[in-house]
Amino acid sequence: MREPRSYIVRIYRQGYRTLSGIVEDTHTGCKRAFRNTRELSAFLRGSTLYVPSAERKAKVQSTK
């Protein structure tokens, strides 16, 4: 069983149905940007199935 992790989640609403933000792993300091609830939940679950687009990867690396 995996050890529980703590995260800081910053959510920025961009309208009624749109949100984006940044998730930070408090243990590693790793930050990841997300553009919807699917990306947010994939990160929090630790899913390795979600692979961001090339444009998304560039944005993620620029937040490190």
N, CA, C and O atoms as a Tripos MOL2 file, in Angstrom:
@<TRIPOS>MOLECULE
protein
  256   255    64     0     0
PROTEIN
NO_CHARGES

@<TRIPOS>ATOM
      1 N           0.8390   -1.1890    0.0000 N.3       1 MET1
      2 CA          0.0000    0.0000    0.0000 C.3       1 MET1
      3 C           0.8800    1.2470    0.0000 C.2       1 MET1
      4 O           1.8870    1.3150    0.7040 O.2       1 MET1
      5 N           0.4790    2.2270   -0.8010 N.am      2 ARG2
      6 CA          1.2610    3.4580   -0.8970 C.3       2 ARG2
      7 C           1.0440    4.3410    0.3220 C.2       2 ARG2
      8 O          -0.0280    4.3520    0.9270 O.2       2 ARG2
      9 N           2.0830    5.0740    0.6600 N.am      3 GLU3
     10 CA          2.0140    6.0320    1.7550 C.3       3 GLU3
     11 C           1.1760    7.2480    1.3230 C.2       3 GLU3
     12 O           1.3120    7.7060    0.1880 O.2       3 GLU3
     13 N           0.3150    7.7770    2.2020 N.am      4 PRO4
     14 CA         -0.4810    8.9530    1.8400 C.3       4 PRO4
     15 C           0.4080   10.1430    1.4880 C.2       4 PRO4
     16 O           1.4790   10.3140    2.0710 O.2       4 PRO4
     17 N          -0.0350   10.9630    0.5360 N.am      5 ARG5
     18 CA          0.7050   12.1510    0.1160 C.3       5 ARG5
     19 C          -0.1200   13.3840    0.4210 C.2       5 ARG5
     20 O          -1.3470   13.3160    0.5020 O.2       5 ARG5
     21 N           0.5500   14.5080    0.5880 N.am      6 SER6
     22 CA         -0.1180   15.7940    0.7840 C.3       6 SER6
     23 C           0.1530   16.6730   -0.4240 C.2       6 SER6
     24 O           1.2560   16.6800   -0.9690 O.2       6 SER6
     25 N          -0.8640   17.4110   -0.8330 N.am      7 TYR7
     26 CA         -0.7630   18.2880   -1.9920 C.3       7 TYR7
     27 C          -1.3120   19.6690   -1.6670 C.2       7 TYR7
     28 O          -2.2030   19.8150   -0.8310 O.2       7 TYR7
     29 N          -0.7800   20.6600   -2.3250 N.am      8 ILE8
     30 CA         -1.3500   22.0020   -2.3160 C.3       8 ILE8
     31 C          -1.9920   22.1810   -3.6840 C.2       8 ILE8
     32 O          -1.3320   22.0220   -4.7100 O.2       8 ILE8
     33 N          -3.2760   22.5110   -3.6980 N.am      9 VAL9
     34 CA         -3.9990   22.6610   -4.9580 C.3       9 VAL9
     35 C          -4.4510   24.1120   -5.0750 C.2       9 VAL9
     36 O          -5.1870   24.6180   -4.2280 O.2       9 VAL9
     37 N          -4.0020   24.7670   -6.1320 N.am     10 ARG10
     38 CA         -4.4250   26.1420   -6.4260 C.3      10 ARG10
     39 C          -5.3550   26.0870   -7.6260 C.2      10 ARG10
     40 O          -4.9530   25.6640   -8.7100 O.2      10 ARG10
     41 N          -6.5970   26.5140   -7.4340 N.am     11 ILE11
     42 CA         -7.6020   26.4480   -8.4910 C.3      11 ILE11
     43 C          -7.9480   27.8570   -8.9400 C.2      11 ILE11
     44 O          -8.2200   28.7380   -8.1250 O.2      11 ILE11
     45 N          -7.9330   28.0510  -10.2450 N.am     12 TYR12
     46 CA         -8.2700   29.3350  -10.8480 C.3      12 TYR12
     47 C          -9.4740   29.1200  -11.7520 C.2      12 TYR12
     48 O          -9.3520   28.5070  -12.8130 O.2      12 TYR12
     49 N         -10.6160   29.6130  -11.3480 N.am     13 ARG13
     50 CA        -11.8230   29.4850  -12.1820 C.3      13 ARG13
     51 C         -11.7260   30.4560  -13.3340 C.2      13 ARG13
     52 O         -11.2620   31.5860  -13.1850 O.2      13 ARG13
     53 N         -12.1700   29.9980  -14.4750 N.am     14 GLN14
     54 CA        -12.1400   30.8410  -15.6670 C.3      14 GLN14
     55 C         -13.5260   30.9010  -16.2940 C.2      14 GLN14
     56 O         -13.6660   30.8790  -17.5170 O.2      14 GLN14
     57 N         -14.5150   30.9730  -15.4740 N.am     15 GLY15
     58 CA        -15.8850   30.9790  -15.9570 C.3      15 GLY15
     59 C         -16.7010   29.9560  -15.2110 C.2      15 GLY15
     60 O         -16.2240   29.3260  -14.2670 O.2      15 GLY15
     61 N         -17.9290   29.7950  -15.6390 N.am     16 TYR16
     62 CA        -18.8500   28.9030  -14.9430 C.3      16 TYR16
     63 C         -18.4110   27.4460  -14.9800 C.2      16 TYR16
     64 O         -18.4910   26.7520  -13.9660 O.2      16 TYR16
     65 N         -17.9480   26.9730  -16.1290 N.am     17 ARG17
     66 CA        -17.6140   25.5550  -16.2840 C.3      17 ARG17
     67 C         -16.1340   25.2790  -16.5270 C.2      17 ARG17
     68 O         -15.7580   24.1340  -16.7770 O.2      17 ARG17
     69 N         -15.3080   26.2800  -16.4600 N.am     18 THR18
     70 CA        -13.8970   26.1070  -16.7840 C.3      18 THR18
     71 C         -13.0320   26.4080  -15.5670 C.2      18 THR18
     72 O         -13.2630   27.3830  -14.8520 O.2      18 THR18
     73 N         -12.0360   25.5590  -15.3430 N.am     19 LEU19
     74 CA        -11.0760   25.8320  -14.2780 C.3      19 LEU19
     75 C          -9.7090   25.3610  -14.6980 C.2      19 LEU19
     76 O          -9.5680   24.5280  -15.5930 O.2      19 LEU19
     77 N          -8.7200   25.8940  -14.0530 N.am     20 SER20
     78 CA         -7.3390   25.4670  -14.2520 C.3      20 SER20
     79 C          -6.6260   25.7110  -12.9440 C.2      20 SER20
     80 O          -7.2070   26.2650  -12.0110 O.2      20 SER20
     81 N          -5.3830   25.3080  -12.8670 N.am     21 GLY21
     82 CA         -4.6460   25.5330  -11.6370 C.3      21 GLY21
     83 C          -3.3280   24.8000  -11.6110 C.2      21 GLY21
     84 O          -2.8180   24.3370  -12.6310 O.2      21 GLY21
     85 N          -2.7930   24.7100  -10.4050 N.am     22 ILE22
     86 CA         -1.5010   24.0590  -10.1890 C.3      22 ILE22
     87 C          -1.6310   23.1530   -8.9660 C.2      22 ILE22
     88 O          -2.2330   23.5270   -7.9580 O.2      22 ILE22
     89 N          -1.0580   21.9620   -9.0750 N.am     23 VAL23
     90 CA         -0.9880   21.0190   -7.9550 C.3      23 VAL23
     91 C           0.4740   20.8840   -7.5700 C.2      23 VAL23
     92 O           1.3340   20.6650   -8.4230 O.2      23 VAL23
     93 N           0.7490   21.0160   -6.2850 N.am     24 GLU24
     94 CA          2.1280   20.8790   -5.7950 C.3      24 GLU24
     95 C           2.1990   19.7430   -4.7980 C.2      24 GLU24
     96 O           1.4230   19.6960   -3.8440 O.2      24 GLU24
     97 N           3.1210   18.8330   -5.0160 N.am     25 ASP25
     98 CA          3.3840   17.7400   -4.0800 C.3      25 ASP25
     99 C           4.2480   18.3240   -2.9610 C.2      25 ASP25
    100 O           5.3690   18.7670   -3.2130 O.2      25 ASP25
    101 N           3.7390   18.3270   -1.7400 N.am     26 THR26
    102 CA          4.4760   18.9580   -0.6400 C.3      26 THR26
    103 C           5.7290   18.1790   -0.2590 C.2      26 THR26
    104 O           6.6480   18.7410    0.3370 O.2      26 THR26
    105 N           5.7760   16.9060   -0.5930 N.am     27 HIS27
    106 CA          6.9480   16.0910   -0.2510 C.3      27 HIS27
    107 C           8.1090   16.3420   -1.2150 C.2      27 HIS27
    108 O           9.2560   16.4900   -0.7940 O.2      27 HIS27
    109 N           7.7970   16.3870   -2.5130 N.am     28 THR28
    110 CA          8.8530   16.5240   -3.5240 C.3      28 THR28
    111 C           9.0150   17.9450   -4.0460 C.2      28 THR28
    112 O          10.0580   18.2920   -4.6000 O.2      28 THR28
    113 N           7.9780   18.7710   -3.8680 N.am     29 GLY29
    114 CA          8.0170   20.1270   -4.4160 C.3      29 GLY29
    115 C           7.6460   20.1830   -5.8830 C.2      29 GLY29
    116 O           7.6390   21.2620   -6.4770 O.2      29 GLY29
    117 N           7.3340   19.0330   -6.4840 N.am     30 CYS30
    118 CA          6.9550   18.9670   -7.8950 C.3      30 CYS30
    119 C           5.6410   19.7050   -8.1120 C.2      30 CYS30
    120 O           4.6820   19.5150   -7.3650 O.2      30 CYS30
    121 N           5.6050   20.5580   -9.1510 N.am     31 LYS31
    122 CA          4.3950   21.3040   -9.4850 C.3      31 LYS31
    123 C           3.9230   20.8820  -10.8580 C.2      31 LYS31
    124 O           4.7240   20.7060  -11.7760 O.2      31 LYS31
    125 N           2.6120   20.7220  -10.9950 N.am     32 ARG32
    126 CA          2.0140   20.3680  -12.2840 C.3      32 ARG32
    127 C           0.7980   21.2510  -12.5210 C.2      32 ARG32
    128 O          -0.0280   21.4540  -11.6310 O.2      32 ARG32
    129 N           0.7110   21.7610  -13.7180 N.am     33 ALA33
    130 CA         -0.4510   22.5620  -14.1010 C.3      33 ALA33
    131 C          -1.5400   21.6350  -14.6210 C.2      33 ALA33
    132 O          -1.2500   20.5800  -15.1850 O.2      33 ALA33
    133 N          -2.8040   22.0340  -14.4290 N.am     34 PHE34
    134 CA         -3.9240   21.2870  -14.9830 C.3      34 PHE34
    135 C          -4.9260   22.2580  -15.5970 C.2      34 PHE34
    136 O          -5.0000   23.4220  -15.2060 O.2      34 PHE34
    137 N          -5.6940   21.7610  -16.5640 N.am     35 ARG35
    138 CA         -6.6770   22.6010  -17.2560 C.3      35 ARG35
    139 C          -8.1030   22.1410  -17.0650 C.2      35 ARG35
    140 O          -9.0310   22.8210  -17.5050 O.2      35 ARG35
    141 N          -8.3050   20.9990  -16.4160 N.am     36 ASN36
    142 CA         -9.6640   20.5100  -16.1850 C.3      36 ASN36
    143 C          -9.6460   19.4960  -15.0440 C.2      36 ASN36
    144 O          -8.5850   19.1320  -14.5380 O.2      36 ASN36
    145 N         -10.8340   19.0460  -14.6470 N.am     37 THR37
    146 CA        -10.9180   18.1210  -13.5190 C.3      37 THR37
    147 C         -10.3230   16.7580  -13.8390 C.2      37 THR37
    148 O          -9.8430   16.0660  -12.9410 O.2      37 THR37
    149 N         -10.3480   16.3680  -15.0990 N.am     38 ARG38
    150 CA         -9.7560   15.0810  -15.4830 C.3      38 ARG38
    151 C          -8.2460   15.0850  -15.2370 C.2      38 ARG38
    152 O          -7.7060   14.1270  -14.6840 O.2      38 ARG38
    153 N          -7.5730   16.1410  -15.6400 N.am     39 GLU39
    154 CA         -6.1290   16.2460  -15.4180 C.3      39 GLU39
    155 C          -5.8150   16.3310  -13.9210 C.2      39 GLU39
    156 O          -4.8550   15.7210  -13.4510 O.2      39 GLU39
    157 N          -6.6200   17.0830  -13.1810 N.am     40 LEU40
    158 CA         -6.4150   17.2020  -11.7310 C.3      40 LEU40
    159 C          -6.5510   15.8480  -11.0540 C.2      40 LEU40
    160 O          -5.6880   15.4660  -10.2630 O.2      40 LEU40
    161 N          -7.6120   15.1220  -11.3470 N.am     41 SER41
    162 CA         -7.8050   13.8270  -10.7010 C.3      41 SER41
    163 C          -6.7330   12.8220  -11.1090 C.2      41 SER41
    164 O          -6.3220   11.9980  -10.2920 O.2      41 SER41
    165 N          -6.2710   12.8760  -12.3680 N.am     42 ALA42
    166 CA         -5.2000   11.9730  -12.8100 C.3      42 ALA42
    167 C          -3.9270   12.2280  -12.0100 C.2      42 ALA42
    168 O          -3.2540   11.2820  -11.6010 O.2      42 ALA42
    169 N          -3.5970   13.4850  -11.7880 N.am     43 PHE43
    170 CA         -2.4000   13.8030  -11.0210 C.3      43 PHE43
    171 C          -2.5290   13.3360   -9.5740 C.2      43 PHE43
    172 O          -1.5980   12.7480   -9.0240 O.2      43 PHE43
    173 N          -3.6830   13.5970   -8.9590 N.am     44 LEU44
    174 CA         -3.8690   13.2220   -7.5540 C.3      44 LEU44
    175 C          -3.8990   11.7070   -7.3610 C.2      44 LEU44
    176 O          -3.4940   11.2140   -6.3090 O.2      44 LEU44
    177 N          -4.3670   10.9730   -8.3500 N.am     45 ARG45
    178 CA         -4.3610    9.5060   -8.2740 C.3      45 ARG45
    179 C          -2.9830    8.9370   -8.5600 C.2      45 ARG45
    180 O          -2.7220    7.7650   -8.2900 O.2      45 ARG45
    181 N          -2.0940    9.7700   -9.1120 N.am     46 GLY46
    182 CA         -0.7650    9.2790   -9.4580 C.3      46 GLY46
    183 C          -0.7890    8.4510  -10.7210 C.2      46 GLY46
    184 O           0.0610    7.5840  -10.9270 O.2      46 GLY46
    185 N          -1.7740    8.7230  -11.5710 N.am     47 SER47
    186 CA         -1.9420    7.9490  -12.7970 C.3      47 SER47
    187 C          -0.7670    8.1560  -13.7440 C.2      47 SER47
    188 O          -0.3740    9.2880  -14.0260 O.2      47 SER47
    189 N          -0.2130    7.0530  -14.2290 N.am     48 THR48
    190 CA          0.8410    7.1340  -15.2430 C.3      48 THR48
    191 C           0.2410    7.0250  -16.6400 C.2      48 THR48
    192 O           0.9610    7.1090  -17.6350 O.2      48 THR48
    193 N          -1.0800    6.8380  -16.7180 N.am     49 LEU49
    194 CA         -1.7240    6.7030  -18.0160 C.3      49 LEU49
    195 C          -1.9120    8.0490  -18.6990 C.2      49 LEU49
    196 O          -1.9850    8.1180  -19.9260 O.2      49 LEU49
    197 N          -1.9910    9.1040  -17.9270 N.am     50 TYR50
    198 CA         -2.2030   10.4240  -18.5040 C.3      50 TYR50
    199 C          -0.8800   10.9850  -18.9910 C.2      50 TYR50
    200 O           0.0470   11.1610  -18.2000 O.2      50 TYR50
    201 N          -0.7800   11.2660  -20.2790 N.am     51 VAL51
    202 CA          0.4290   11.8510  -20.8540 C.3      51 VAL51
    203 C           0.0380   13.1730  -21.4980 C.2      51 VAL51
    204 O          -0.6870   13.1740  -22.4930 O.2      51 VAL51
    205 N           0.4990   14.3020  -20.9570 N.am     52 PRO52
    206 CA          0.1300   15.5860  -21.5240 C.3      52 PRO52
    207 C           0.7230   15.7990  -22.9130 C.2      52 PRO52
    208 O           1.7110   15.1680  -23.2890 O.2      52 PRO52
    209 N           0.1000   16.6960  -23.6610 N.am     53 SER53
    210 CA          0.5900   17.0250  -24.9980 C.3      53 SER53
    211 C           1.9490   17.7020  -24.9070 C.2      53 SER53
    212 O           2.3710   18.1100  -23.8250 O.2      53 SER53
    213 N           2.6290   17.8240  -26.0290 N.am     54 ALA54
    214 CA          3.9500   18.4600  -26.0500 C.3      54 ALA54
    215 C           3.8700   19.8960  -25.5410 C.2      54 ALA54
    216 O           4.7510   20.3480  -24.8100 O.2      54 ALA54
    217 N           2.8270   20.6040  -25.9210 N.am     55 GLU55
    218 CA          2.6580   21.9840  -25.4430 C.3      55 GLU55
    219 C           2.4890   22.0060  -23.9350 C.2      55 GLU55
    220 O           3.0450   22.8710  -23.2590 O.2      55 GLU55
    221 N           1.7310   21.0680  -23.4080 N.am     56 ARG56
    222 CA          1.4630   20.9760  -21.9770 C.3      56 ARG56
    223 C           2.7560   20.6560  -21.2250 C.2      56 ARG56
    224 O           3.0020   21.2150  -20.1560 O.2      56 ARG56
    225 N           3.5810   19.7640  -21.7700 N.am     57 LYS57
    226 CA          4.8420   19.3940  -21.1320 C.3      57 LYS57
    227 C           5.7430   20.6300  -20.9940 C.2      57 LYS57
    228 O           6.4080   20.8050  -19.9720 O.2      57 LYS57
    229 N           5.7610   21.4680  -22.0060 N.am     58 ALA58
    230 CA          6.5880   22.6790  -21.9690 C.3      58 ALA58
    231 C           6.1290   23.6170  -20.8450 C.2      58 ALA58
    232 O           6.9560   24.2050  -20.1480 O.2      58 ALA58
    233 N           4.8290   23.7510  -20.6760 N.am     59 LYS59
    234 CA          4.2930   24.6150  -19.6160 C.3      59 LYS59
    235 C           4.6210   24.0480  -18.2440 C.2      59 LYS59
    236 O           4.9770   24.7970  -17.3340 O.2      59 LYS59
    237 N           4.5050   22.7300  -18.0850 N.am     60 VAL60
    238 CA          4.7900   22.0870  -16.8010 C.3      60 VAL60
    239 C           6.2430   22.3110  -16.4150 C.2      60 VAL60
    240 O           6.5400   22.6290  -15.2630 O.2      60 VAL60
    241 N           7.1510   22.1460  -17.3730 N.am     61 GLN61
    242 CA          8.5690   22.3060  -17.0800 C.3      61 GLN61
    243 C           8.9030   23.7530  -16.7440 C.2      61 GLN61
    244 O           9.8220   24.0080  -15.9650 O.2      61 GLN61
    245 N           8.1750   24.6990  -17.3170 N.am     62 SER62
    246 CA          8.4640   26.1080  -17.0460 C.3      62 SER62
    247 C           8.0350   26.5210  -15.6440 C.2      62 SER62
    248 O           8.4880   27.5550  -15.1520 O.2      62 SER62
    249 N           7.1590   25.7310  -14.9710 N.am     63 THR63
    250 CA          6.7390   26.0490  -13.6090 C.3      63 THR63
    251 C           7.6840   25.4800  -12.5650 C.2      63 THR63
    252 O           7.5570   25.7980  -11.3830 O.2      63 THR63
    253 N           8.6280   24.6490  -12.9780 N.am     64 LYS64
    254 CA          9.5700   24.0330  -12.0130 C.3      64 LYS64
    255 C          10.6390   24.9830  -11.5940 C.2      64 LYS64
    256 O          11.5030   24.6250  -10.7930 O.2      64 LYS64
@<TRIPOS>BOND
     1     1     2 1
     2     2     3 1
     3     3     4 2
     4     3     5 am
     5     5     6 1
     6     6     7 1
     7     7     8 2
     8     7     9 am
     9     9    10 1
    10    10    11 1
    11    11    12 2
    12    11    13 am
    13    13    14 1
    14    14    15 1
    15    15    16 2
    16    15    17 am
    17    17    18 1
    18    18    19 1
    19    19    20 2
    20    19    21 am
    21    21    22 1
    22    22    23 1
    23    23    24 2
    24    23    25 am
    25    25    26 1
    26    26    27 1
    27    27    28 2
    28    27    29 am
    29    29    30 1
    30    30    31 1
    31    31    32 2
    32    31    33 am
    33    33    34 1
    34    34    35 1
    35    35    36 2
    36    35    37 am
    37    37    38 1
    38    38    39 1
    39    39    40 2
    40    39    41 am
    41    41    42 1
    42    42    43 1
    43    43    44 2
    44    43    45 am
    45    45    46 1
    46    46    47 1
    47    47    48 2
    48    47    49 am
    49    49    50 1
    50    50    51 1
    51    51    52 2
    52    51    53 am
    53    53    54 1
    54    54    55 1
    55    55    56 2
    56    55    57 am
    57    57    58 1
    58    58    59 1
    59    59    60 2
    60    59    61 am
    61    61    62 1
    62    62    63 1
    63    63    64 2
    64    63    65 am
    65    65    66 1
    66    66    67 1
    67    67    68 2
    68    67    69 am
    69    69    70 1
    70    70    71 1
    71    71    72 2
    72    71    73 am
    73    73    74 1
    74    74    75 1
    75    75    76 2
    76    75    77 am
    77    77    78 1
    78    78    79 1
    79    79    80 2
    80    79    81 am
    81    81    82 1
    82    82    83 1
    83    83    84 2
    84    83    85 am
    85    85    86 1
    86    86    87 1
    87    87    88 2
    88    87    89 am
    89    89    90 1
    90    90    91 1
    91    91    92 2
    92    91    93 am
    93    93    94 1
    94    94    95 1
    95    95    96 2
    96    95    97 am
    97    97    98 1
    98    98    99 1
    99    99   100 2
   100    99   101 am
   101   101   102 1
   102   102   103 1
   103   103   104 2
   104   103   105 am
   105   105   106 1
   106   106   107 1
   107   107   108 2
   108   107   109 am
   109   109   110 1
   110   110   111 1
   111   111   112 2
   112   111   113 am
   113   113   114 1
   114   114   115 1
   115   115   116 2
   116   115   117 am
   117   117   118 1
   118   118   119 1
   119   119   120 2
   120   119   121 am
   121   121   122 1
   122   122   123 1
   123   123   124 2
   124   123   125 am
   125   125   126 1
   126   126   127 1
   127   127   128 2
   128   127   129 am
   129   129   130 1
   130   130   131 1
   131   131   132 2
   132   131   133 am
   133   133   134 1
   134   134   135 1
   135   135   136 2
   136   135   137 am
   137   137   138 1
   138   138   139 1
   139   139   140 2
   140   139   141 am
   141   141   142 1
   142   142   143 1
   143   143   144 2
   144   143   145 am
   145   145   146 1
   146   146   147 1
   147   147   148 2
   148   147   149 am
   149   149   150 1
   150   150   151 1
   151   151   152 2
   152   151   153 am
   153   153   154 1
   154   154   155 1
   155   155   156 2
   156   155   157 am
   157   157   158 1
   158   158   159 1
   159   159   160 2
   160   159   161 am
   161   161   162 1
   162   162   163 1
   163   163   164 2
   164   163   165 am
   165   165   166 1
   166   166   167 1
   167   167   168 2
   168   167   169 am
   169   169   170 1
   170   170   171 1
   171   171   172 2
   172   171   173 am
   173   173   174 1
   174   174   175 1
   175   175   176 2
   176   175   177 am
   177   177   178 1
   178   178   179 1
   179   179   180 2
   180   179   181 am
   181   181   182 1
   182   182   183 1
   183   183   184 2
   184   183   185 am
   185   185   186 1
   186   186   187 1
   187   187   188 2
   188   187   189 am
   189   189   190 1
   190   190   191 1
   191   191   192 2
   192   191   193 am
   193   193   194 1
   194   194   195 1
   195   195   196 2
   196   195   197 am
   197   197   198 1
   198   198   199 1
   199   199   200 2
   200   199   201 am
   201   201   202 1
   202   202   203 1
   203   203   204 2
   204   203   205 am
   205   205   206 1
   206   206   207 1
   207   207   208 2
   208   207   209 am
   209   209   210 1
   210   210   211 1
   211   211   212 2
   212   211   213 am
   213   213   214 1
   214   214   215 1
   215   215   216 2
   216   215   217 am
   217   217   218 1
   218   218   219 1
   219   219   220 2
   220   219   221 am
   221   221   222 1
   222   222   223 1
   223   223   224 2
   224   223   225 am
   225   225   226 1
   226   226   227 1
   227   227   228 2
   228   227   229 am
   229   229   230 1
   230   230   231 1
   231   231   232 2
   232   231   233 am
   233   233   234 1
   234   234   235 1
   235   235   236 2
   236   235   237 am
   237   237   238 1
   238   238   239 1
   239   239   240 2
   240   239   241 am
   241   241   242 1
   242   242   243 1
   243   243   244 2
   244   243   245 am
   245   245   246 1
   246   246   247 1
   247   247   248 2
   248   247   249 am
   249   249   250 1
   250   250   251 1
   251   251   252 2
   252   251   253 am
   253   253   254 1
   254   254   255 1
   255   255   256 2
@<TRIPOS>SUBSTRUCTURE
     1 MET1         2 RESIDUE 1 A MET
     2 ARG2         6 RESIDUE 1 A ARG
     3 GLU3        10 RESIDUE 1 A GLU
     4 PRO4        14 RESIDUE 1 A PRO
     5 ARG5        18 RESIDUE 1 A ARG
     6 SER6        22 RESIDUE 1 A SER
     7 TYR7        26 RESIDUE 1 A TYR
     8 ILE8        30 RESIDUE 1 A ILE
     9 VAL9        34 RESIDUE 1 A VAL
    10 ARG10       38 RESIDUE 1 A ARG
    11 ILE11       42 RESIDUE 1 A ILE
    12 TYR12       46 RESIDUE 1 A TYR
    13 ARG13       50 RESIDUE 1 A ARG
    14 GLN14       54 RESIDUE 1 A GLN
    15 GLY15       58 RESIDUE 1 A GLY
    16 TYR16       62 RESIDUE 1 A TYR
    17 ARG17       66 RESIDUE 1 A ARG
    18 THR18       70 RESIDUE 1 A THR
    19 LEU19       74 RESIDUE 1 A LEU
    20 SER20       78 RESIDUE 1 A SER
    21 GLY21       82 RESIDUE 1 A GLY
    22 ILE22       86 RESIDUE 1 A ILE
    23 VAL23       90 RESIDUE 1 A VAL
    24 GLU24       94 RESIDUE 1 A GLU
    25 ASP25       98 RESIDUE 1 A ASP
    26 THR26      102 RESIDUE 1 A THR
    27 HIS27      106 RESIDUE 1 A HIS
    28 THR28      110 RESIDUE 1 A THR
    29 GLY29      114 RESIDUE 1 A GLY
    30 CYS30      118 RESIDUE 1 A CYS
    31 LYS31      122 RESIDUE 1 A LYS
    32 ARG32      126 RESIDUE 1 A ARG
    33 ALA33      130 RESIDUE 1 A ALA
    34 PHE34      134 RESIDUE 1 A PHE
    35 ARG35      138 RESIDUE 1 A ARG
    36 ASN36      142 RESIDUE 1 A ASN
    37 THR37      146 RESIDUE 1 A THR
    38 ARG38      150 RESIDUE 1 A ARG
    39 GLU39      154 RESIDUE 1 A GLU
    40 LEU40      158 RESIDUE 1 A LEU
    41 SER41      162 RESIDUE 1 A SER
    42 ALA42      166 RESIDUE 1 A ALA
    43 PHE43      170 RESIDUE 1 A PHE
    44 LEU44      174 RESIDUE 1 A LEU
    45 ARG45      178 RESIDUE 1 A ARG
    46 GLY46      182 RESIDUE 1 A GLY
    47 SER47      186 RESIDUE 1 A SER
    48 THR48      190 RESIDUE 1 A THR
    49 LEU49      194 RESIDUE 1 A LEU
    50 TYR50      198 RESIDUE 1 A TYR
    51 VAL51      202 RESIDUE 1 A VAL
    52 PRO52      206 RESIDUE 1 A PRO
    53 SER53      210 RESIDUE 1 A SER
    54 ALA54      214 RESIDUE 1 A ALA
    55 GLU55      218 RESIDUE 1 A GLU
    56 ARG56      222 RESIDUE 1 A ARG
    57 LYS57      226 RESIDUE 1 A LYS
    58 ALA58      230 RESIDUE 1 A ALA
    59 LYS59      234 RESIDUE 1 A LYS
    60 VAL60      238 RESIDUE 1 A VAL
    61 GLN61      242 RESIDUE 1 A GLN
    62 SER62      246 RESIDUE 1 A SER
    63 THR63      250 RESIDUE 1 A THR
    64 LYS64      254 RESIDUE 1 A LYS
